Amino acid sequence: MTGTTPGGTLTLADDLTISRMGYGAMQLAGPNVFGPPKDRDEAVAVLREAVERGITHIDTSDFYGPAVVNEIIKEALHPYPADLRIVTKVGNRRGDDGSWNISRDPQDLKAQVHENLQHLGLDTLDVVNLRLGTNEGQTDEEPIGDMFGALAELQQEGLIRHLGLSAASEAQLTEAQTIAPVVTMQNLYNLANRQDDALVERCAAQNIAFTPFFPLGGFSPLQSQTLTDVAARLNASPQQVALAWLLQRSATIALIPGTSSRTHLRQNIASADLTLPTNAVSELDTIGS
């Protein structure tokens, strides 16, 4: 163990403290997040090193693989360290052809929770996010009472400790909060995609972790000459600067960059130690829309 927590920690509830620099496990599956990884031993090694380096926040889902990633997490880390918090999500299923299929019937959401429990080898899930919106991560204004209510029922039964939302709008957050507390919001957000600025501020005011997915742009990596220039001046990679910008953007932002490489994992963790000077932040702020 390093004895340090990269990026510091967020305490969101009495029994929920996470490292601000987390790890997103999506890339541990095969191409298109489907099937087994090319190198299972490396996948296991990445997870173990993440924990050894102080990460206590792992993001996953049973529809990664499907089931493959959760099974690798169990192989690598079970029995889990006492301070490790695993955040999963429900709301999709995968077709035999690798397709992503929205599945939000309340009864099926409950079934998905039970599958996560089984494949992770857990009796209770730390956090379950309800995945909303489109498969591309765009939000909509669909009412969510029945869906979120089904998860709240499992929370009352003790199968889930805390609830969150993914690809959700402000109105959906408001609706969810009439049913049960929300501790995490996981939406598309990065240097170049800042349409959720107001939601970032609301989460900070309400002590909700705002966890950007695709913090480095996702399958279309961030491309910006400004970012490249700032990174060169700071003797860092553009990816490290982009992650550091997010950590400085709000005190309740938590990061879950994903990688299947221990080398890239170390580079991502190092970004938590990168402090961006004011002039660099001003330059980077001109990138977003």
PyMOL commands that set and color helices and strands:
alter all, ss='L'
color gray80, all
select helices_A, chain A and resi 26-28+31-33+40-52+68-77+106-120+145-156+170-177+197-205+225-233+238-249+262-273+278-285
alter helices_A, ss='H'
color red, helices_A
select strands_A, chain A and resi 9-13+16-19+23-24+57-59+85-90+92-94+100-102+125-131+160-166+182-186+209-210
alter strands_A, ss='S'
color yellow, strands_A
deselect
rebuild
show_as cartoon
